[in-house]
Structure formats: C-alpha cells, structure tokens
Amino acid sequence: MRKFLAVVKHEYRKVVLRWAFLIGTFLFPVLAAGFGLVPALIISMKGETTRVAVVDPTGQILPRLKQNLSADAVEKRAEQAANNDAALKNMTASQQDRMRKGAEQVASGFDVRSYDAAGKSPDAVRDDLIDQIKTGDIDAYLIIPPDVTAPDAVYEFRSRKGGDFVARDTLKDALNQAVRSKRLADAHISEAAVKTLSKDVNLDAKGLDVSGAVKDTDSLSIAGFVVGLMIYLTLMIYGQVIMGAVVEEKDTRIAEILFSSARPFELMFGKLVGVGLAGLTQLGIWVVTLGILIGFLSAQGGSDIFASLPSISPMMIVCFLVYFLIGFFLYASIYALVGAMVTNVQEGGQFALPATLLLVMGYMFTFAVIRDPNSPLSFSLSIAPFFAPVIMPVRILAEMPPVWQILLSMAINIVAIAGLVWLASRVYRVGMLMYGKKATIPEAWKWIRQS
C-alpha cells in the first residue's frame, strides 16, 4: 500500500506541478470569461455616427425612414422580436433596460440627410454622392427608386463602412418598414390592422418531468451539451496524458527500475489514480472559479444572466464526479494499455483511435438523449460501458432517472473497469519491457493469457 501511495503522489505531483497544467488551469477561466464578455463589450461600444444621404424622388419614404430609425421605433422592433422569441419574452427589468439603451445607441448611430436630385441625371447624382463620400462629407448614400410599389425595384445603398453589418441590417429593417407602410397606404389598408392580423402566435412551450413539474427545455439542452462536451474533452486530454507518461517511461527504460521496486499493477493503478486526482483538481478549480464569477456578477446586479440556468443539486454534482472517475478509469486503462504496446506517441495515437471514436460517438449520442431522456436508447446508452460516463450526466441534467438506473449504470461500469484494469495490467507487465518492437494484437493476447 505504501508503494502504491508513493506512485499516486509522484504521478499527481508530476502532472499538477507542470507549467502546462498551471497555465491551462488558471488561464482557461480567464479565456472563457473573455470569450463571453469581450464580444458583448465590442458590440456595446458606440461607433462613429453614419451619415447617410438619401435620394427620395417620392418624398414619402424619407420621413418614414427617419421615424423608423428613431430610438422609440428601434426599441419597439426589438420588443416585438423578443415577444416572438419564447426564450426572450419573459425579460427582467435589467434586460429591458439594456435593450432600451441598445436601441438608443443604434438610433444615435445614424444621421439621415435629404439629397436634392432635382434637375440631375441618375449618373450625375451617383457621381456627386461618391465624391462626397471621398471627401468625407457623408459616409453612405441610399437611392430610392421612383416607383417603390414595383416588385423588382432596386434600392441602391453604398457605404465606406462596408463591414458595419449592424448599421446595414438596422437600416434595411427601417427601410423595409417604411416601404411597406407606403405600399399599404397606397392600397388604403390599415397598417395597424395588418400588424395585428399577422402577429405571430405566442406558444408557451415547456417540458414536464416525471412528477409533472415544468422544466425549461432550452436551458437544459444548452447545459447538457456543455456538460457532455466538458466530460468528453477532459477524458480525452487526461487519457492522452496517461499514454504519454507510459510511453515516456518505456522509451527512457525507467520501467525496468520501477518494476524492481513495485509490482506492475501497483505502478499502473497508482498512475491512473494520481493522474485522475490531478484531473479532479483541475475540474474543482474551474468549478470554484465559476462559482466565484457567478457570485460576483450577481452582486453587481447581473443575477438575471443566470436566471435561466437549470438548478443543479448537490446530488447531481456528486453523480457528475462519480461518472467522471468512471470514465477516466475506463479510458485511461485503454490508453495505458496502448502506451505499453507501442514504441512512440505517434503509434499510440493510431492504436488509441477506437477509444477516441467511442468518446466521439458518446458525445454525438447526447443529442438524442436530450431530445428524449427516457427512451430505450437513452437508457441503454446510459448504462453501457464507455458511453455511460458521457451519457448519464447529460441524462441526469435533462431529467433525473430512477435511482435504480443510476446504481445499475454505476455497477455495470465499475465491473467493466475492474475487468479492463486487470486486462491492461497484464499487457502493461510484459509490454513495458518490450523495446524496439511493435506489439501485435496476437502478441498482446499471448501476454494476457500468460499467468
């Protein structure tokens, strides 16, 4: 037992005290926060006002366009879009305030001017507008056709800010509404009546769990994908760490010295436990960091950001940790077996491809599990070895299955771990002392059968 604990301590320190581990552990939360906050900051930055010269032969589109680009009109369109989106219709007060400020910012980004084209040919008007853009007098121009009711009418818009898609799309929405209002007025149709008759239905779609309680399926789907992806990436990374460590010891012939002081099973199992604890340490740091971030944002009045997140009970967290350990020992045993058979990491990547494909398949099946957590397929995958470590946590988050199914899944996978560790240890015992020769499948089977 003392030798086993010594191996665990050595492997744990070897992984945790590496610069790559420290940088990845503490830099990942910073990068994750940056990916979430930086785009929002960029979008919220107020840009330079876009000066648009509008050529309106009809004289009826420009007033409507200016009205549609006002802060009130932009806010109303945003509210209508939110009401049509089930995920946004129940906005909090702070979310409504941010939407109002955003509408004011978008509206203040336009300076719409009238251009008098009387007595000028279309080419002369276009050349004059382009010259004004060159000299910096305006930033863009919009030419409205004489007949806005024509189905093939073309509205010409040119801007020196060609990449400003926010301004372009906002202007397009305002122009569409202005032209639509003109067409309805010409046809003597009430625009208010058309809006009322064409309003989308308000579908309140939510799921029900086994007890009949309402659950938010949208947030559960997103959270399920995130949990499945996190477990998939973690198992993939630390499986590769195990294989690399085994290949390194074999390549440097340290295994000969290690085998003289401890049994191969103690060395391999100690390596698995040590690296597994390092993985739990990293996950723990990430979870604590996430909790601190949520607490900080909540204290700053941003609690509504997390209002739509599904509630995670302590029991769920325990299950996630258990299944992380189950998945780690399943896949780490395979990677340790592969590392003992090959002579370098490149060969190991080829031999470990089946395990990698199993992980990928497990993550892909999460899409079907989230859609129907209680289907026969979801039940079968959540208890099957190699798939359960990814599938069962997602299923628990989507809808808590009966306790007996969770216990059955754990029991089946623990038995699979015992068999796989026994199998890997027999290959590890012989393969670690084989140098300069690629191990074939028949040879590995011979090692397993040896007493």
HUQUICOR-V412559 format. One record per helix or strand. SS is the DSSP state (a for helix, b for strand). FROM is the first residue (numbers start at 1). TO is the last residue. If there is no record, write none. Layout:
SS | FROM | TO
SS | FROM | TO
This chain:
a | 2 | 16
a | 19 | 44
b | 50 | 56
a | 61 | 68
a | 71 | 84
a | 93 | 107
b | 110 | 114
a | 122 | 135
b | 140 | 144
b | 156 | 159
a | 165 | 186
a | 191 | 197
b | 207 | 208
b | 214 | 215
a | 217 | 251
a | 254 | 259
a | 264 | 299
a | 303 | 306
a | 314 | 341
a | 345 | 351
a | 353 | 371
a | 376 | 383
a | 388 | 398
a | 403 | 431
a | 441 | 449
